[in-house]
Amino acid sequence: MRRRLHLLRQSGADAATLRIETLCGRLAHPTTYRLSRFVPTAAPVLGHGSAGEGKEA
């Protein structure tokens, strides 16, 4: 986990966009960790899959 975080920071990732989640385990399933990075979606472009496409006014 530390190595992965180090590599992300070296690549220029903003620490504010990173999240570490702890998935608490039990005897049958050990505790695991998940590393997530927030990636904003681009705003939809009109005429390319927008909500009102194909409807007549």
CHARMM-style PDB file with segment names, atoms N, HN, CA, C and O in Angstrom:
ATOM      1  N   MET     1       0.828  -1.177   0.000  1.00  0.00      PROA
ATOM      2  CA  MET     1       0.000   0.000   0.000  1.00  0.00      PROA
ATOM      3  C   MET     1       0.885   1.259   0.000  1.00  0.00      PROA
ATOM      4  O   MET     1       0.645   2.197  -0.760  1.00  0.00      PROA
ATOM      5  N   ARG     2       1.886   1.262   0.843  1.00  0.00      PROA
ATOM      6  HN  ARG     2       2.081   0.499   1.460  1.00  0.00      PROA
ATOM      7  CA  ARG     2       2.771   2.437   0.901  1.00  0.00      PROA
ATOM      8  C   ARG     2       3.493   2.659  -0.420  1.00  0.00      PROA
ATOM      9  O   ARG     2       3.665   3.794  -0.865  1.00  0.00      PROA
ATOM     10  N   ARG     3       3.907   1.573  -1.034  1.00  0.00      PROA
ATOM     11  HN  ARG     3       3.767   0.651  -0.673  1.00  0.00      PROA
ATOM     12  CA  ARG     3       4.614   1.678  -2.326  1.00  0.00      PROA
ATOM     13  C   ARG     3       3.684   2.271  -3.378  1.00  0.00      PROA
ATOM     14  O   ARG     3       4.093   3.137  -4.151  1.00  0.00      PROA
ATOM     15  N   ARG     4       2.452   1.814  -3.409  1.00  0.00      PROA
ATOM     16  HN  ARG     4       2.121   1.110  -2.781  1.00  0.00      PROA
ATOM     17  CA  ARG     4       1.484   2.318  -4.391  1.00  0.00      PROA
ATOM     18  C   ARG     4       1.213   3.809  -4.156  1.00  0.00      PROA
ATOM     19  O   ARG     4       1.161   4.584  -5.111  1.00  0.00      PROA
ATOM     20  N   LEU     5       1.041   4.211  -2.903  1.00  0.00      PROA
ATOM     21  HN  LEU     5       1.083   3.581  -2.127  1.00  0.00      PROA
ATOM     22  CA  LEU     5       0.841   5.627  -2.588  1.00  0.00      PROA
ATOM     23  C   LEU     5       2.041   6.458  -3.012  1.00  0.00      PROA
ATOM     24  O   LEU     5       1.890   7.549  -3.563  1.00  0.00      PROA
ATOM     25  N   HSD     6       3.228   5.938  -2.752  1.00  0.00      PROA
ATOM     26  HN  HSD     6       3.351   5.053  -2.304  1.00  0.00      PROA
ATOM     27  CA  HSD     6       4.451   6.641  -3.124  1.00  0.00      PROA
ATOM     28  C   HSD     6       4.512   6.854  -4.636  1.00  0.00      PROA
ATOM     29  O   HSD     6       4.845   7.945  -5.099  1.00  0.00      PROA
ATOM     30  N   LEU     7       4.190   5.808  -5.405  1.00  0.00      PROA
ATOM     31  HN  LEU     7       3.919   4.922  -5.029  1.00  0.00      PROA
ATOM     32  CA  LEU     7       4.210   5.919  -6.865  1.00  0.00      PROA
ATOM     33  C   LEU     7       3.168   6.921  -7.377  1.00  0.00      PROA
ATOM     34  O   LEU     7       3.436   7.680  -8.309  1.00  0.00      PROA
ATOM     35  N   LEU     8       1.995   6.919  -6.771  1.00  0.00      PROA
ATOM     36  HN  LEU     8       1.777   6.303  -6.014  1.00  0.00      PROA
ATOM     37  CA  LEU     8       0.957   7.876  -7.173  1.00  0.00      PROA
ATOM     38  C   LEU     8       1.397   9.316  -6.896  1.00  0.00      PROA
ATOM     39  O   LEU     8       1.188  10.209  -7.717  1.00  0.00      PROA
ATOM     40  N   ARG     9       2.000   9.524  -5.741  1.00  0.00      PROA
ATOM     41  HN  ARG     9       2.170   8.799  -5.074  1.00  0.00      PROA
ATOM     42  CA  ARG     9       2.467  10.884  -5.404  1.00  0.00      PROA
ATOM     43  C   ARG     9       3.590  11.326  -6.337  1.00  0.00      PROA
ATOM     44  O   ARG     9       3.655  12.492  -6.725  1.00  0.00      PROA
ATOM     45  N   GLN    10       4.466  10.404  -6.694  1.00  0.00      PROA
ATOM     46  HN  GLN    10       4.413   9.456  -6.379  1.00  0.00      PROA
ATOM     47  CA  GLN    10       5.542  10.732  -7.630  1.00  0.00      PROA
ATOM     48  C   GLN    10       5.004  11.100  -9.007  1.00  0.00      PROA
ATOM     49  O   GLN    10       5.586  11.929  -9.707  1.00  0.00      PROA
ATOM     50  N   SER    11       3.891  10.482  -9.392  1.00  0.00      PROA
ATOM     51  HN  SER    11       3.419   9.809  -8.824  1.00  0.00      PROA
ATOM     52  CA  SER    11       3.306  10.758 -10.701  1.00  0.00      PROA
ATOM     53  C   SER    11       2.525  12.064 -10.721  1.00  0.00      PROA
ATOM     54  O   SER    11       2.006  12.462 -11.764  1.00  0.00      PROA
ATOM     55  N   GLY    12       2.437  12.739  -9.566  1.00  0.00      PROA
ATOM     56  HN  GLY    12       2.859  12.415  -8.718  1.00  0.00      PROA
ATOM     57  CA  GLY    12       1.773  14.032  -9.514  1.00  0.00      PROA
ATOM     58  C   GLY    12       0.345  13.988  -9.019  1.00  0.00      PROA
ATOM     59  O   GLY    12      -0.365  14.989  -9.119  1.00  0.00      PROA
ATOM     60  N   ALA    13      -0.102  12.860  -8.487  1.00  0.00      PROA
ATOM     61  HN  ALA    13       0.475  12.047  -8.406  1.00  0.00      PROA
ATOM     62  CA  ALA    13      -1.470  12.749  -7.978  1.00  0.00      PROA
ATOM     63  C   ALA    13      -1.637  13.655  -6.757  1.00  0.00      PROA
ATOM     64  O   ALA    13      -0.775  13.701  -5.880  1.00  0.00      PROA
ATOM     65  N   ASP    14      -2.745  14.362  -6.718  1.00  0.00      PROA
ATOM     66  HN  ASP    14      -3.445  14.324  -7.431  1.00  0.00      PROA
ATOM     67  CA  ASP    14      -3.075  15.225  -5.588  1.00  0.00      PROA
ATOM     68  C   ASP    14      -3.534  14.345  -4.427  1.00  0.00      PROA
ATOM     69  O   ASP    14      -4.439  13.528  -4.597  1.00  0.00      PROA
ATOM     70  N   ALA    15      -2.932  14.497  -3.268  1.00  0.00      PROA
ATOM     71  HN  ALA    15      -2.196  15.161  -3.130  1.00  0.00      PROA
ATOM     72  CA  ALA    15      -3.274  13.681  -2.103  1.00  0.00      PROA
ATOM     73  C   ALA    15      -4.734  13.849  -1.709  1.00  0.00      PROA
ATOM     74  O   ALA    15      -5.314  12.939  -1.115  1.00  0.00      PROA
ATOM     75  N   ALA    16      -5.340  14.981  -2.021  1.00  0.00      PROA
ATOM     76  HN  ALA    16      -4.869  15.720  -2.504  1.00  0.00      PROA
ATOM     77  CA  ALA    16      -6.745  15.220  -1.685  1.00  0.00      PROA
ATOM     78  C   ALA    16      -7.687  14.343  -2.514  1.00  0.00      PROA
ATOM     79  O   ALA    16      -8.860  14.209  -2.163  1.00  0.00      PROA
ATOM     80  N   THR    17      -7.204  13.748  -3.597  1.00  0.00      PROA
ATOM     81  HN  THR    17      -6.252  13.857  -3.882  1.00  0.00      PROA
ATOM     82  CA  THR    17      -8.049  12.902  -4.438  1.00  0.00      PROA
ATOM     83  C   THR    17      -7.898  11.418  -4.109  1.00  0.00      PROA
ATOM     84  O   THR    17      -8.554  10.582  -4.730  1.00  0.00      PROA
ATOM     85  N   LEU    18      -7.048  11.081  -3.146  1.00  0.00      PROA
ATOM     86  HN  LEU    18      -6.515  11.761  -2.641  1.00  0.00      PROA
ATOM     87  CA  LEU    18      -6.803   9.690  -2.785  1.00  0.00      PROA
ATOM     88  C   LEU    18      -7.568   9.308  -1.529  1.00  0.00      PROA
ATOM     89  O   LEU    18      -7.730  10.114  -0.613  1.00  0.00      PROA
ATOM     90  N   ARG    19      -8.036   8.060  -1.499  1.00  0.00      PROA
ATOM     91  HN  ARG    19      -7.905   7.404  -2.242  1.00  0.00      PROA
ATOM     92  CA  ARG    19      -8.774   7.580  -0.327  1.00  0.00      PROA
ATOM     93  C   ARG    19      -8.358   6.136  -0.060  1.00  0.00      PROA
ATOM     94  O   ARG    19      -8.255   5.330  -0.985  1.00  0.00      PROA
ATOM     95  N   ILE    20      -8.121   5.818   1.209  1.00  0.00      PROA
ATOM     96  HN  ILE    20      -8.205   6.472   1.960  1.00  0.00      PROA
ATOM     97  CA  ILE    20      -7.829   4.447   1.617  1.00  0.00      PROA
ATOM     98  C   ILE    20      -9.010   3.960   2.445  1.00  0.00      PROA
ATOM     99  O   ILE    20      -9.374   4.567   3.452  1.00  0.00      PROA
ATOM    100  N   GLU    21      -9.599   2.859   2.005  1.00  0.00      PROA
ATOM    101  HN  GLU    21      -9.303   2.366   1.186  1.00  0.00      PROA
ATOM    102  CA  GLU    21     -10.721   2.284   2.727  1.00  0.00      PROA
ATOM    103  C   GLU    21     -10.267   0.995   3.396  1.00  0.00      PROA
ATOM    104  O   GLU    21      -9.570   0.181   2.792  1.00  0.00      PROA
ATOM    105  N   THR    22     -10.667   0.820   4.642  1.00  0.00      PROA
ATOM    106  HN  THR    22     -11.233   1.482   5.133  1.00  0.00      PROA
ATOM    107  CA  THR    22     -10.364  -0.393   5.384  1.00  0.00      PROA
ATOM    108  C   THR    22     -11.622  -1.247   5.404  1.00  0.00      PROA
ATOM    109  O   THR    22     -12.653  -0.830   5.932  1.00  0.00      PROA
ATOM    110  N   LEU    23     -11.538  -2.429   4.836  1.00  0.00      PROA
ATOM    111  HN  LEU    23     -10.700  -2.767   4.407  1.00  0.00      PROA
ATOM    112  CA  LEU    23     -12.657  -3.356   4.831  1.00  0.00      PROA
ATOM    113  C   LEU    23     -12.400  -4.357   5.951  1.00  0.00      PROA
ATOM    114  O   LEU    23     -11.613  -5.291   5.798  1.00  0.00      PROA
ATOM    115  N   CYS    24     -13.075  -4.149   7.072  1.00  0.00      PROA
ATOM    116  HN  CYS    24     -13.714  -3.390   7.196  1.00  0.00      PROA
ATOM    117  CA  CYS    24     -12.822  -4.946   8.272  1.00  0.00      PROA
ATOM    118  C   CYS    24     -13.188  -6.401   8.049  1.00  0.00      PROA
ATOM    119  O   CYS    24     -14.261  -6.720   7.535  1.00  0.00      PROA
ATOM    120  N   GLY    25     -12.295  -7.259   8.437  1.00  0.00      PROA
ATOM    121  HN  GLY    25     -11.424  -7.000   8.855  1.00  0.00      PROA
ATOM    122  CA  GLY    25     -12.476  -8.679   8.209  1.00  0.00      PROA
ATOM    123  C   GLY    25     -12.978  -9.426   9.425  1.00  0.00      PROA
ATOM    124  O   GLY    25     -13.152  -8.863  10.506  1.00  0.00      PROA
ATOM    125  N   ARG    26     -13.202 -10.688   9.218  1.00  0.00      PROA
ATOM    126  HN  ARG    26     -13.060 -11.145   8.340  1.00  0.00      PROA
ATOM    127  CA  ARG    26     -13.580 -11.634  10.264  1.00  0.00      PROA
ATOM    128  C   ARG    26     -12.634 -12.814  10.137  1.00  0.00      PROA
ATOM    129  O   ARG    26     -11.666 -12.760   9.377  1.00  0.00      PROA
ATOM    130  N   LEU    27     -12.904 -13.859  10.864  1.00  0.00      PROA
ATOM    131  HN  LEU    27     -13.690 -13.903  11.482  1.00  0.00      PROA
ATOM    132  CA  LEU    27     -12.028 -15.028  10.812  1.00  0.00      PROA
ATOM    133  C   LEU    27     -11.948 -15.624   9.407  1.00  0.00      PROA
ATOM    134  O   LEU    27     -10.877 -16.045   8.967  1.00  0.00      PROA
ATOM    135  N   ALA    28     -13.073 -15.659   8.711  1.00  0.00      PROA
ATOM    136  HN  ALA    28     -13.943 -15.317   9.068  1.00  0.00      PROA
ATOM    137  CA  ALA    28     -13.093 -16.252   7.373  1.00  0.00      PROA
ATOM    138  C   ALA    28     -12.525 -15.310   6.308  1.00  0.00      PROA
ATOM    139  O   ALA    28     -12.013 -15.772   5.288  1.00  0.00      PROA
ATOM    140  N   HSD    29     -12.609 -14.006   6.530  1.00  0.00      PROA
ATOM    141  HN  HSD    29     -13.026 -13.631   7.358  1.00  0.00      PROA
ATOM    142  CA  HSD    29     -12.142 -13.015   5.558  1.00  0.00      PROA
ATOM    143  C   HSD    29     -11.245 -12.003   6.269  1.00  0.00      PROA
ATOM    144  O   HSD    29     -11.741 -11.204   7.063  1.00  0.00      PROA
ATOM    145  N   PRO    30      -9.954 -12.019   6.006  1.00  0.00      PROA
ATOM    146  CA  PRO    30      -9.053 -11.075   6.689  1.00  0.00      PROA
ATOM    147  C   PRO    30      -9.314  -9.629   6.277  1.00  0.00      PROA
ATOM    148  O   PRO    30      -9.907  -9.368   5.230  1.00  0.00      PROA
ATOM    149  N   THR    31      -8.871  -8.705   7.099  1.00  0.00      PROA
ATOM    150  HN  THR    31      -8.389  -8.916   7.950  1.00  0.00      PROA
ATOM    151  CA  THR    31      -8.997  -7.283   6.808  1.00  0.00      PROA
ATOM    152  C   THR    31      -8.223  -6.948   5.542  1.00  0.00      PROA
ATOM    153  O   THR    31      -7.077  -7.365   5.371  1.00  0.00      PROA
ATOM    154  N   THR    32      -8.860  -6.193   4.662  1.00  0.00      PROA
ATOM    155  HN  THR    32      -9.791  -5.855   4.801  1.00  0.00      PROA
ATOM    156  CA  THR    32      -8.216  -5.773   3.423  1.00  0.00      PROA
ATOM    157  C   THR    32      -8.332  -4.263   3.288  1.00  0.00      PROA
ATOM    158  O   THR    32      -9.117  -3.623   3.988  1.00  0.00      PROA
ATOM    159  N   TYR    33      -7.556  -3.712   2.396  1.00  0.00      PROA
ATOM    160  HN  TYR    33      -6.919  -4.232   1.827  1.00  0.00      PROA
ATOM    161  CA  TYR    33      -7.536  -2.279   2.165  1.00  0.00      PROA
ATOM    162  C   TYR    33      -7.763  -2.014   0.685  1.00  0.00      PROA
ATOM    163  O   TYR    33      -7.315  -2.776  -0.172  1.00  0.00      PROA
ATOM    164  N   ARG    34      -8.470  -0.915   0.396  1.00  0.00      PROA
ATOM    165  HN  ARG    34      -8.833  -0.296   1.093  1.00  0.00      PROA
ATOM    166  CA  ARG    34      -8.724  -0.534  -0.993  1.00  0.00      PROA
ATOM    167  C   ARG    34      -8.282   0.911  -1.175  1.00  0.00      PROA
ATOM    168  O   ARG    34      -8.630   1.790  -0.387  1.00  0.00      PROA
ATOM    169  N   LEU    35      -7.511   1.132  -2.224  1.00  0.00      PROA
ATOM    170  HN  LEU    35      -7.228   0.417  -2.864  1.00  0.00      PROA
ATOM    171  CA  LEU    35      -7.021   2.467  -2.558  1.00  0.00      PROA
ATOM    172  C   LEU    35      -7.849   3.006  -3.717  1.00  0.00      PROA
ATOM    173  O   LEU    35      -7.934   2.367  -4.765  1.00  0.00      PROA
ATOM    174  N   SER    36      -8.456   4.168  -3.541  1.00  0.00      PROA
ATOM    175  HN  SER    36      -8.386   4.688  -2.689  1.00  0.00      PROA
ATOM    176  CA  SER    36      -9.282   4.774  -4.573  1.00  0.00      PROA
ATOM    177  C   SER    36      -8.746   6.158  -4.909  1.00  0.00      PROA
ATOM    178  O   SER    36      -8.167   6.844  -4.067  1.00  0.00      PROA
ATOM    179  N   ARG    37      -8.953   6.547  -6.161  1.00  0.00      PROA
ATOM    180  HN  ARG    37      -9.422   5.989  -6.845  1.00  0.00      PROA
ATOM    181  CA  ARG    37      -8.556   7.886  -6.596  1.00  0.00      PROA
ATOM    182  C   ARG    37      -9.744   8.525  -7.296  1.00  0.00      PROA
ATOM    183  O   ARG    37     -10.299   7.945  -8.229  1.00  0.00      PROA
ATOM    184  N   PHE    38     -10.141   9.715  -6.855  1.00  0.00      PROA
ATOM    185  HN  PHE    38      -9.690  10.186  -6.097  1.00  0.00      PROA
ATOM    186  CA  PHE    38     -11.264  10.430  -7.447  1.00  0.00      PROA
ATOM    187  C   PHE    38     -10.859  10.961  -8.811  1.00  0.00      PROA
ATOM    188  O   PHE    38      -9.834  11.628  -8.953  1.00  0.00      PROA
ATOM    189  N   VAL    39     -11.676  10.659  -9.808  1.00  0.00      PROA
ATOM    190  HN  VAL    39     -12.508  10.117  -9.692  1.00  0.00      PROA
ATOM    191  CA  VAL    39     -11.455  11.145 -11.161  1.00  0.00      PROA
ATOM    192  C   VAL    39     -12.755  11.815 -11.598  1.00  0.00      PROA
ATOM    193  O   VAL    39     -13.753  11.127 -11.816  1.00  0.00      PROA
ATOM    194  N   PRO    40     -12.765  13.144 -11.731  1.00  0.00      PROA
ATOM    195  CA  PRO    40     -14.006  13.825 -12.121  1.00  0.00      PROA
ATOM    196  C   PRO    40     -14.392  13.460 -13.551  1.00  0.00      PROA
ATOM    197  O   PRO    40     -13.534  13.227 -14.403  1.00  0.00      PROA
ATOM    198  N   THR    41     -15.694  13.416 -13.796  1.00  0.00      PROA
ATOM    199  HN  THR    41     -16.391  13.606 -13.105  1.00  0.00      PROA
ATOM    200  CA  THR    41     -16.161  13.133 -15.150  1.00  0.00      PROA
ATOM    201  C   THR    41     -16.263  14.437 -15.921  1.00  0.00      PROA
ATOM    202  O   THR    41     -16.481  15.504 -15.348  1.00  0.00      PROA
ATOM    203  N   ALA    42     -16.102  14.331 -17.208  1.00  0.00      PROA
ATOM    204  HN  ALA    42     -15.924  13.464 -17.674  1.00  0.00      PROA
ATOM    205  CA  ALA    42     -16.209  15.510 -18.066  1.00  0.00      PROA
ATOM    206  C   ALA    42     -17.683  15.877 -18.234  1.00  0.00      PROA
ATOM    207  O   ALA    42     -18.550  15.005 -18.175  1.00  0.00      PROA
ATOM    208  N   ALA    43     -17.963  17.139 -18.440  1.00  0.00      PROA
ATOM    209  HN  ALA    43     -17.259  17.847 -18.488  1.00  0.00      PROA
ATOM    210  CA  ALA    43     -19.332  17.583 -18.678  1.00  0.00      PROA
ATOM    211  C   ALA    43     -19.801  17.018 -20.017  1.00  0.00      PROA
ATOM    212  O   ALA    43     -19.022  16.958 -20.969  1.00  0.00      PROA
ATOM    213  N   PRO    44     -21.078  16.601 -20.100  1.00  0.00      PROA
ATOM    214  CA  PRO    44     -21.571  16.055 -21.371  1.00  0.00      PROA
ATOM    215  C   PRO    44     -21.553  17.104 -22.477  1.00  0.00      PROA
ATOM    216  O   PRO    44     -21.808  18.285 -22.240  1.00  0.00      PROA
ATOM    217  N   VAL    45     -21.250  16.654 -23.672  1.00  0.00      PROA
ATOM    218  HN  VAL    45     -21.043  15.695 -23.864  1.00  0.00      PROA
ATOM    219  CA  VAL    45     -21.217  17.532 -24.837  1.00  0.00      PROA
ATOM    220  C   VAL    45     -22.576  17.453 -25.521  1.00  0.00      PROA
ATOM    221  O   VAL    45     -23.066  16.355 -25.786  1.00  0.00      PROA
ATOM    222  N   LEU    46     -23.188  18.587 -25.808  1.00  0.00      PROA
ATOM    223  HN  LEU    46     -22.790  19.479 -25.593  1.00  0.00      PROA
ATOM    224  CA  LEU    46     -24.497  18.593 -26.457  1.00  0.00      PROA
ATOM    225  C   LEU    46     -24.434  17.875 -27.790  1.00  0.00      PROA
ATOM    226  O   LEU    46     -23.497  18.056 -28.567  1.00  0.00      PROA
ATOM    227  N   GLY    47     -25.448  17.054 -28.044  1.00  0.00      PROA
ATOM    228  HN  GLY    47     -26.210  16.907 -27.412  1.00  0.00      PROA
ATOM    229  CA  GLY    47     -25.500  16.317 -29.294  1.00  0.00      PROA
ATOM    230  C   GLY    47     -24.771  14.991 -29.244  1.00  0.00      PROA
ATOM    231  O   GLY    47     -24.785  14.244 -30.223  1.00  0.00      PROA
ATOM    232  N   HSD    48     -24.139  14.685 -28.137  1.00  0.00      PROA
ATOM    233  HN  HSD    48     -24.128  15.291 -27.342  1.00  0.00      PROA
ATOM    234  CA  HSD    48     -23.411  13.420 -27.989  1.00  0.00      PROA
ATOM    235  C   HSD    48     -23.911  12.697 -26.746  1.00  0.00      PROA
ATOM    236  O   HSD    48     -23.225  12.654 -25.724  1.00  0.00      PROA
ATOM    237  N   GLY    49     -25.103  12.133 -26.840  1.00  0.00      PROA
ATOM    238  HN  GLY    49     -25.660  12.168 -27.670  1.00  0.00      PROA
ATOM    239  CA  GLY    49     -25.628  11.369 -25.714  1.00  0.00      PROA
ATOM    240  C   GLY    49     -26.263  12.215 -24.632  1.00  0.00      PROA
ATOM    241  O   GLY    49     -26.418  11.741 -23.507  1.00  0.00      PROA
ATOM    242  N   SER    50     -26.636  13.446 -24.928  1.00  0.00      PROA
ATOM    243  HN  SER    50     -26.510  13.831 -25.842  1.00  0.00      PROA
ATOM    244  CA  SER    50     -27.263  14.278 -23.912  1.00  0.00      PROA
ATOM    245  C   SER    50     -28.688  13.801 -23.670  1.00  0.00      PROA
ATOM    246  O   SER    50     -29.247  13.086 -24.501  1.00  0.00      PROA
ATOM    247  N   ALA    51     -29.283  14.186 -22.546  1.00  0.00      PROA
ATOM    248  HN  ALA    51     -28.828  14.768 -21.871  1.00  0.00      PROA
ATOM    249  CA  ALA    51     -30.569  13.675 -22.095  1.00  0.00      PROA
ATOM    250  C   ALA    51     -31.717  13.922 -23.076  1.00  0.00      PROA
ATOM    251  O   ALA    51     -32.569  13.047 -23.227  1.00  0.00      PROA
ATOM    252  N   GLY    52     -31.775  15.043 -23.731  1.00  0.00      PROA
ATOM    253  HN  GLY    52     -31.083  15.755 -23.609  1.00  0.00      PROA
ATOM    254  CA  GLY    52     -32.915  15.355 -24.586  1.00  0.00      PROA
ATOM    255  C   GLY    52     -32.709  15.027 -26.039  1.00  0.00      PROA
ATOM    256  O   GLY    52     -33.497  15.461 -26.878  1.00  0.00      PROA
ATOM    257  N   GLU    53     -31.703  14.294 -26.363  1.00  0.00      PROA
ATOM    258  HN  GLU    53     -31.062  13.941 -25.682  1.00  0.00      PROA
ATOM    259  CA  GLU    53     -31.376  14.022 -27.766  1.00  0.00      PROA
ATOM    260  C   GLU    53     -32.460  13.204 -28.460  1.00  0.00      PROA
ATOM    261  O   GLU    53     -32.948  12.222 -27.900  1.00  0.00      PROA
ATOM    262  N   GLY    54     -32.830  13.591 -29.651  1.00  0.00      PROA
ATOM    263  HN  GLY    54     -32.433  14.388 -30.106  1.00  0.00      PROA
ATOM    264  CA  GLY    54     -33.786  12.844 -30.436  1.00  0.00      PROA
ATOM    265  C   GLY    54     -35.234  13.226 -30.218  1.00  0.00      PROA
ATOM    266  O   GLY    54     -36.114  12.701 -30.899  1.00  0.00      PROA
ATOM    267  N   LYS    55     -35.505  14.124 -29.289  1.00  0.00      PROA
ATOM    268  HN  LYS    55     -34.790  14.551 -28.735  1.00  0.00      PROA
ATOM    269  CA  LYS    55     -36.881  14.548 -29.023  1.00  0.00      PROA
ATOM    270  C   LYS    55     -37.166  15.840 -29.744  1.00  0.00      PROA
ATOM    271  O   LYS    55     -36.313  16.724 -29.818  1.00  0.00      PROA
ATOM    272  N   GLU    56     -38.356  15.947 -30.270  1.00  0.00      PROA
ATOM    273  HN  GLU    56     -39.049  15.229 -30.210  1.00  0.00      PROA
ATOM    274  CA  GLU    56     -38.756  17.177 -30.946  1.00  0.00      PROA
ATOM    275  C   GLU    56     -39.405  18.111 -29.963  1.00  0.00      PROA
ATOM    276  O   GLU    56     -40.059  17.666 -29.020  1.00  0.00      PROA
ATOM    277  N   ALA    57     -39.236  19.413 -30.171  1.00  0.00      PROA
ATOM    278  HN  ALA    57     -38.705  19.775 -30.937  1.00  0.00      PROA
ATOM    279  CA  ALA    57     -39.812  20.421 -29.276  1.00  0.00      PROA
ATOM    280  C   ALA    57     -41.227  20.748 -29.672  1.00  0.00      PROA
ATOM    281  OT1 ALA    57     -41.872  21.577 -29.030  1.00  0.00      PROA
TER     282      ALA     57
END
